[in-house]
């Protein structure tokens, strides 16, 4: 089912500018025959007659007529050739016109159109740019260059050009439409809908505008409104199979399966080669529990398309392995256009989307792949990871469960399901899953690290220490496990060992400021001399301010930021959750600093009480602050 709808109407080329400038044909220096053919070309009933008359006019156009007039006749014949799709002849005429009149902006624009049709996009962009240089308010050239940029995937540049076209011609409906398409490609759905609304206001008879707005509305799950738009588009252009297919997708996603199947069938009647509509209809019929009719058997596309799909898939995978994610996505798009049932192309494109941080598109592609193959543990696992990254932990846990049901020895699925459980507050279930992962893969360092953290939050410090130590043995460069073991050792009163762990964490990753902060605090717990020496080796790394919160915390502990300044900076997080964490950490580090460095237990405890944030699950300052507030007051540090 096409939830990631790639059937957006493409940007349409600006029509060739068929302007015959007869003012150049003054009888003062023109023969009667020449004038006759020019006038006949203007009145010609067919394109063929227009070309024939302009050709005769060119034969009679001598030096006395001047280069400019001949350039315009060539320009007009080239424009007529475009109408007939004789693109090479058109290109040659526009080039000859430009040799005669190098400042002819409209000829550059039209040659650019032809160059783009002939797949020379870079050449087209160059011609449009020259046209704009010659005529700064040439809105058609901006529009056409925007189409060229869109074809190269340079959507921000395209949006800039469409915006310039609109600035010079505010009634340019096509420019609003194409800018909306570019916004859709960037998944800026609200901006896209604004532009499609404007295009429809300017030209309410264009089916493509309604179709594109329907696609945008579908993306934000406004399926009823999307269906209305697709229906309007169909009323304007009932022969377009894409419109029926898109409305079918909207019905499908709105759980109206019978209506969806009906639209997919209509799409296939118009275009029996629409393999994706065929596959979507099968899903809709299954969901509606309607058996397929023998009359609905539609042939699939030519199997030779698979060869093109596999070639693009191989190239896409090569790009993916090199980290060229946009190029990989482009190749997988081509593979899926040739073979919409290519499961591996959906899976690989999903990986590329995920690497770019676009988890929504990744989930859509994994879901497509799972509709084709419901028995693939790795796809369930990967979709679970994407859900996890969106903090949709329940959905993630469900996918990891599906993965281990298919492959009971999928250790990473057990590990990740454990993390999903952990983030929903189920610590014991998390520990059980980490243990299952380790029973399958005994050297799985990440599972030891995760189980160690879970034991820490369960108050099982000895078990936490054992697991974190095993993680470090298996992966000596794991600075996070060193850091977490340092906190456990601090709680156990093993200050010297904790100091060593925080130093090891910083050796593995000198930029990990939280370990620098903890090393300062633990040094103060050991002795004044240890603290002063730690300040001396830490200060050079934190001499200048930084936008990073943890860096600011260390600067506070070094005395370079005041308590009031730290509290103010804590309020500047990117969202409410971040602000909550930073405010709690601000109180935590001020409290620990007062407790261990200033030796002001009363004020230190006040800050530690304020730092405990019950709204934050598994927030390590909560554990340490609670420990400090409840520990035996007679214990020496």
N, C-alpha and C positions, 0 to 999 in steps of 0.2 A: 504493500500500500504506500502511496506516495505522500508520506507525512512531511518529508523534506522536499517540497514541491519545486522541481526544476523546470516547470513548464511555463515560466514567466514569459510573456511575449517579449522578444528581443527588441533592442533599440532599432528603430527603422531608419534607413538612410534618408537624408533630405533629398527630395526629388531634384533631378537635374534642372538647372535654370535655363529653360528654353526661351531665351529672349532674343528676338530678331530686331536688330537696330537699323531700320530702314533709313533713318536720318542720314546715314553715311552714303546713301545711294543717290546723291544729288544729280539731276540730269545735266548739270554743268559739265560733268566729266564722265558720265556713264552712257554706255551704248544702250540702244533700245532693247536689244536682246538680253543684255545683262539684267536690266530692270525687270524685264518680263519674267525671267526665271526666279528672281528674288521675290517678286510679287506672287508668283505661282507657289513658291515654297510656303509663303505666309498663309495662302488660302488652301493649301493641300489638305485633302480629306483623309489621307492615310499617311503613316510614317514613311512608307516606301516612296510615295510621291514626293514627300518633303525632301528625303535624301536625294532622290533623282534630280530634283530641281536645284538643290543647293550644289550638287556636283557639277551641273551644267554652268551654274553661276561662277563656280570656282574656275572652270575652264576658260571663261570669258573675262575673268578678273585679271587685268593687266597692271603694269607698273603705275599707270595713270590713276588707278583707283586707290592706291596707297596701302601700306602694310596693315594699318589699323582695321580697315574695312575687310581685308582678306582674313585677318585674324578672327573677326566676328562671324564671318561666314563659316570658317572652320569650326569655331566654337559651337555654332548652332547645329552644324551637321554632326559634330561629336555628341551633342545632347540628344539628337535624334537617334544616333546609333545606340546610346544608352537605353532608350525606350525599346529598341529592338533586341537588347541584350547582346549587341555586337561590341563587346567591351574592348577588345584589342584595337578595333578600328576607332572607337571613341577615344581611347587613350592616345593613339597616334594623332588624331585631329587636335586634341587639346594641347599636345606637345608642340605641334606645328604652330598653333595659334600663339603659344607662349614664346616661341622663337621670334615671331614677328612682333609681338607686343609683350615684353617681359613684365610689365606692370599690370597685367590683366588679372585682377584678383579672382573674378568669378571662374576663370579658366583653371586657376590653381585649385579652387574648391572642387570643381567638377572632375578634374584629373585625380584629385585625392579620393573622391567617391569610387572612381573606376579602379584605382590602384588597390583600394581596400577590397573591392569585389574580387580582384585578381590575387588576393591574399598577401599583398605587399603592404602590411599595416604600417610599418615604419616609414615607408615612402609616402603613404597617405597622410600620416601625422605631419611629416615635413611640408607637404603641399598645403595642408590646412593652416599650418603655422605661418607660411609665407603669405597666404591669403589674408590672414588676420593682421600681419605686419603691414600689408599694403592698405588694408581697410579695417581700422581698429574696431568699428562697430558692426562687423560682419557676423551677425548672430548665427546665420546658417553654418558658417565655417566653425564657430565655437561648438555648435550642436554636433556637427559631423566629427570633429576631433574628439568630442566626448564619447561618441559611439566607438571610435577607434581605441581610446583608452580603456573603455569597458571591455572590449574584446581581448585586451591584454591583461585583464584583471586588475587594472589600476583605477579602482573605483573612486578613490578620493580625487584624483585628477579629473576623472570624468564628471564628478559632481561639481567641481570648480568650473569646468567648461559649460555644463548645462546651466549653472547659475549665472554665468556671464551672458549666455544666450537669452535667458529670461530677463536679465537686467536691461538688455537692449530691445527686447520684444516681450513685454509682460503678458501678451496674449498667446504665447507660444505653447500650446497644449502639449505637443509632442515632447518638448524639452522638460516640462513638468513630469510627464509620464516616464521618460527615460531617467530622469534624476531619481524618481521614485524607485525604479528598478535597481539603480545603483545602491540606493539606501537599503533595499531588500537584500542585496548581495552582502551588505555589511551587517545585516540583521538589525538595522535601525528601523523597526517596523512602524513606530509612530510617525517618524519623519516621512517614511514611504507613503503611509496612508494620507498624510497631509497633501503630498504632491499629487497623488491619484485623485483626491477630492478636487484639487484645483484643475487638473486636466479635464475631469468630467464636467466641471462647471463651465469650462471654456468650450468643450466639444462633447456634448452628451450623446453623440451618435457613434462613438468609436468603441467597438466591443472590447478591444484590447485594454482600454483603461479600466473597464469594469472587471475584466478577468484579473488584472494585476492587483486591483484593490481587494478582490476576493481572495487571492493568494495571501496577501498581507493580513487580512482579517483571520484567515485560517491559522496563520502562524501564532496569533494571540488568542486562539481558541474561541473566536467569535463566529462559530460555524453557521448560525442562522443567518447572520448578515452576509457572510461569505456566499452562502447558497443563493441569497437574493441577488447578489452581484453576478454570480455565474449565470443565473437564470436570465438576467437582463442582457448579458453578453450573448447568450444563446439566441435570444429574440432578435438581436441585431445581426448575428452571423451564425445561422443554424447549421451551416455546413462545416463548421470547425470542430473536429473531433476532440481537440485538446480541451475545449470548454466543457464538454460532457464529462470527460475524464476528471477534470478538476472539480466539477460539481460532485461527481461520484466520490472523490476523496473527502470532500467536506461532509457529505452525507455519512460516509463510512466512519469518519472520526466523531461524528455526532451520534453514532450508534444507530443510524437509520439504514440498516443493511440492505433491505429490499430495494429502497430507492437508489442506494449506491450501485447495486448490481444492475438495475435498469439503466443507469447512466453509463456504466462501463460497457454494457451491451450496445448501446447506441453509438458510443465511441468506436467500438469494433466494427459496427456496420459501415461506418464512414471510412474507417481505416483498419482493415483486418490485420495489418502488420504491427499494431500497437501492442507489443508483448506485455508491457507493464499493465495496461488496462485488462488484458486477459488474466494475468496473475492476480491483480487486485479483485477482479470479479470472482475468482475462485475463493479468495479469502472472505469476500462479502457473502457469497452463497453459503459457505461453511458457517459463518457467524449467524446468518439468518436461518440456518438449518433447512435450506432449500436445496434439493438435489439438482445437479446440473442437467440441463435438457440436451438431448442429442442435437437439437437444432442450434444450440449455442456453441457447437464445436467450431472454433475459429482457428485457422492455421497459424502457426507461430512464424516468426521471421526466419529468413534464410540462415541456415546454420553457419554459413561462411562469415557472418558478422562476428562470430565467436573468435575468429582469428584476429580481427582488429581489436576486439576487447582484450584478448590475452596479451597482445603486443603493448597496448597502453597500460595494462596491469603490471607487466614486467618493468616498464619504464617508471611507473609510479612507485613501485617498490624500491627501485634503485634510488630514486629521489628521497623516499622516506628514510632509508637507511643512512643517507648522508645528511639528514636533518633539513632538507629543502621541502618543508611541509606544504607550502602553497603550490609548488610545482607538482608535488605528489597528488594533491587533491585535484588539480586540473587533469592529470592523467587518469585518475580513477573516475572522474566525471565522464571522460571520453569512453572509458571501458564500459561504464554503466549505460551510457547512451547507446552503445552498440549491443550490449547484452544486459538488459535490466534485471535479469535473474542471476547475476554473477555474485554469489554470496561472498566470496573472498574479497572482492573489490569493495563491497560495503564495509566489511570488517577492517580492511586496511585503511580506507578513507576515514573510518571512525577513529583509528589510532592517530592519524594525522591531525584530525580535529582536536582530539584530546591533548596532543602535544602542544597545540596552539592555545589551549585553555578553553576551547569552545566545547564544553561538555554536553550542552543541549544537543548540538548537531551530532556529536559522537553517540549519544544515547539513541537518537533517531536512527542512525545507520546500523548500530548493533541490533536494534529492534527489527529493522528490515532483514538483516542477516538471519535472525532467529526465526522469522516467519518462513524463510526458505529452508532453514535447517534447525529444527528445534532440539537437536541432540548434540550440540557442540558445547562442551563444558567451558572451553576457553572464551567463547563469546559471552556466555553468562558471566564469567569472571570479569572480563573487561568492562561489560556494561555495569557490573557492580562497582568497579573502581570509579567509573564516571559518576554514578550516583553518589558514591562516598565523597568524591571531590565537591559535589554540590550540597554536601551535608544532608543528603536524603538517606539517612542511615537505615531506616526500615526497608526501603526498596533495595538498598545495597545488600542487606542481610538476606533478603529473599533471593536475589540473584546468586549470591555465594552459596546459598542452600541448594539452588537448582544445579549449580556447578558440581557440588560434591555428591549430589544424587546421581548425576551422570557418571562422574569419576570420583569414587570414594577415596582416591589417593591424591587428590588435588590439594597439596599442602598449603599453597598460597591462598586458596579459597577459604580453608579453615582459619588461617592466620587473619585474613581480612574480615571474615565474618566475626572473628573475635574482636577486632577493632571496632566494627559496626556496633556489636553488643556493648562494648565498653563505652562508646560515645552516647548510648542510650541509657546508661546507668546500670547495665547488667554485668557487674564485675565478675561474678563467679562463672557465668556463661562464657565470658571472654576468656577467663583462665582455662576453662575446659577446652575451648577451641584452640587456644595456643598450644595446649598439651597435645591435642590431636595432631596438629601440624607437626609438632616435634616427634611424635611417634612415627610419622611417615618420613620425615626428613630430620634426622638427629642433629645435623650440622646447620640448621636454619637459624642463623644468628639473629635475624630480625624478630623471629618468634620468641627467642629467649629475651630479647630486649623488651618486647611488648608485654610478655608475661611478667617480667621483672617490674615494669611500671604498674601493672595491675595489682601485683602483690603489694607494692608500695602503698597504693591507695586503699588497699584492704587492711593496712596496718601490719602486714606480715613482712617485717623488715629483713629478717634472716633469709627468707625465701627470695625476697627481692634482691638482696646482695648476691646470693648464689646465682640467680639467673642473669643478672647484669654482668657478673664476672665471667660467666660462660660466653655471653655475647661478645665481650671484649676479647676473650681468648680466640674466638673464631674470626673476629674482625677487629684487629688492633687499631684500625683507623676510625672506629666508630666513636666520634667525639661526644655524641648525645648519650651513649651508654656510660662513658666516663663521667659526664656531668651528672647524670641521674644517680650513679653509684656514689658520687661525692655527696649528694644531698642525703642519701640513705646513711652514709657513714657519719655525716654530721649529726643526724638524729640519734645514731647509736653512740655518740660521744667519741668517735674515732677521728679526732680533728686532724692529726698529722696525715693519716691515710686519705681523708677527704681533701686536704690541701694538695696531695700528690695527684688525686684524680682530676681536680679542676685544672692543675698545671698540664696534665696529660691531654685534657680536652682542648686547652688552648694551643698546645703543640700541634695537635691534629688540625685544628681550625683556629688560627689566631684572631679571626674576626668574630668569634662567638662571644659576644659581650656578656651574656648571662654567666658564663664561667668566670670571666674576669670579676664580675660583681661578687659572686660567691667566694672566690678566692680571697678577696679583700675581707669579707665578713669572717671567714674561717680563720684567716691570719690573725685578726683581732681577738678571736676566741683563744688562740694559742698563746700569744704574748704581744706586748707592745713592740718589742724589737722585730718580731716576725711581721707585724702589721706595717711598721715603718719601712721595712725592706720591700714588702709587697707593693706598697704605694710607690716606692722609688722605681720599681721595674714596670709598673702598670702605667704610670702617668704619661710617659712619652707617646703611648698609643692613643691617648685621649686628650691631647692638647687642644684640639679644635672641636667646635660643635659639629653635630651631625643630625640629620632629620630622623635617624633611627632611634626608637624609644630605648632599647637596651643600652645603646651607647650613651644616651643622656643619663640613664640610671648610674652607670659607672662614673660619669663626670660628677654626679651628685655625691657619690661615695668618696670621691677624691677632693671634694670641697670646692669644685668649680661651678656648681649649680646649687642654689639655695633650696630649702624645703618648699618655700612658696613657689619658686620657679618650677620645681619639679611637679608640684600639684597642678599648676597652670598648664604645663605642657601635656600632662596626662589627659586633660580635657579635649585635646586636639586630635583624637583618633578619627579614622575614616568612617566609622559607623558606631552605633550604640554599643555593640558587643565589644569592639576594640576599646572604646572609652571605658567601659566597665572594668575590663581587665587591667588597663593602665592605671586607673584610679586605685584599684585594689593593690596592684604592685607598688604604686607610689607609697601607700600607707605601709605596706610590708617592708620595703627597703628602708624607709625612714625609721620604722619601729626597730628593725634589726640593727640599724646603725646606732640608734640611741642605746639599745640594749648592750651591744658588743663593743662599740667604739667609744661612745660618750659615757657609758656606764650609768645611764639614767633609766633604771628599770621601770619606774613608775610611768614615765612618759612613753617609754618604748612599748610597754604593754597596752597603753591607750591606743597607740597607732596599730598594734597587732590586732586588737579587737575590731578596729574599724576596717582592717584589710580583709577579714573573713567575708567572702561573698558567696552566699548560699545559692545564688542564681547561676553560678558557674560550676558545672559538673567537673570534678577531677582537676581542680585548679591547685597546683602544688603549694602556693603560699598558704592555702587553707590548712593543709596538713602541718606544715612547719609552724605556722602561727599557733595552731591549736596545741601542738607539742610544747611550744615555749610557754604558753599560758597555763598549761596543766602540769608541767614537769615539777619534780620535787624542788621546792624553793631552797632546800639546803644543799643541793648538788652544786659542786664547784665546777667552773668551766675549765 
